[in-house]
Amino acid sequence: MSFDLHRPATVTEAIDLAQRFAPTARYVAGGTDTVIQINRKKIDPAHLIDVACLPGLSEITETTDAFTLGALTKYRSVETHPAFRGDLRVLVEAASVVGGHQVRNIATIGGNIVNASPAADFVPPLLALDASLDITGPQGRRSVALRDFIVGPGRTNLSPAEIVTSIRFAKLPARSATAFLKEGRRRAMEISIVCVAACLTLEASTSRCASVRLAIGAASPTAFRPEQAEGYLIGKPAGKESFAEAGRLAAEACSPISDVRASAGYRRGLVAVMVERALTTCLQRIREQDQ
Amino acid sequence: MNRKILNIVVNGESHQVLIEPHWTLLQVLRNEIGMMGTKENCLEAECGVCTVLLDGKAINSCILLAAQVEGCSVTTIEGIGDPEHLHPLQEAFIECGAVQCGYCIPGMILTAKSFLDENPGCRPSRDEIREAIAGTLCRCTGYRKIIDAVATAADRIALSGAKQ
């Protein structure tokens, strides 16, 4: 293990360094994944480019209709942010199950996304919020929907030297709620067996589903949205029957593996139950807001 | 050798250390600065015995590259009290008998300190304390008394804050 560590002052400088030292360069932010991978000899970069201290990429900003999270935002900042205690609670619920406080104080949400682990806990909530990523690279800036960004286990559509700078999502309409559920073998410090994020909006004056976004992690090569389950619910009365059917459709749509944590069959069973529970939690939360 | 100078403040004292790029903060604290209270174990941020405060917040020093903390301020267990002037957490850990083998205790106290400092004056529930220390493992499994100690310290800190 031997590498040089570079500490650029700006995004442009970081991109220049990444180009100069390609293909043996790698960006590092909080390092909670990268350093472990280096220690395990899974990666062996000759040049690490430290982006953790780049200015202006750690802020959570709110406009009238959207939120932007800087890619270097720490989990703990999401977890403790007052704006995410209401209909965006899915973010707090997901951020608070990542590692322990020590990891959450330094690990970045941008790092979690670009790692593209199928079990990344913060990806499903952002998929359920239909988030987009802002990316800067040698060719300039571009935006991409998160669902198009992660293309396989550990694989994204980032080009060499590109950096994810922020994550954006629209605020939710009235009568919306979100929820995140995670199952592991223990309550804390655990990689998910399955995790589910849900975002439900009801029609203005009925209990019919107006909009539904579901996202499932650790049950397919990438976290994904079960579109059939989502589509099925539109216009249906929100409740046990329709949510159970959505769970069944979601379980059909996933392609889990058997590994040391759980069998594929168990994962599939979990998906059905957890989708139903996540939607039920959303419905409860909307009813609480209605009162 | 590809050593570079690292400027770092440890427990209020400035240090200049020649480091290699792959050295972790844990290695620098123990091997270069001699702060042996910070423990080494899993080296994968699973167990928390290497916890120190980086600019006031608990982090795992075992997987943090030292070169990334240039100019930062680090607090180790040696920096929060001494035998004559114990920190309220240290006092409470002794009183409650929260220390068995002792190996996790520096990390445990600093994990708790970071959490209590986040919400000054708060009196966390036992569940909140449990959640806050989830990243720091006690292989003796003496969690009940550790939680007692954190709760006792939180009460005292809240009380002394209210008096001031």
Interface residues (C-beta under 8 A of the other chain):
Chain A: M1 S2 F3 D4 L5 R7 V28 G31 T32 V35 I36 I38 N39 L48 D50 A52 C53 R76 T80 S96 G99 G100 H101 Q102 V103 N105 I106 R187 A188 M189
Chain B: N2 P21 H22 T24 L43 E44 A45 E46 G48 T51 L54 K57 A58 I59 N60 I63 L64 L65 A67 Q68 E70 T111 S114 F115 E118 E131 A132 I133 A134 G135 T136
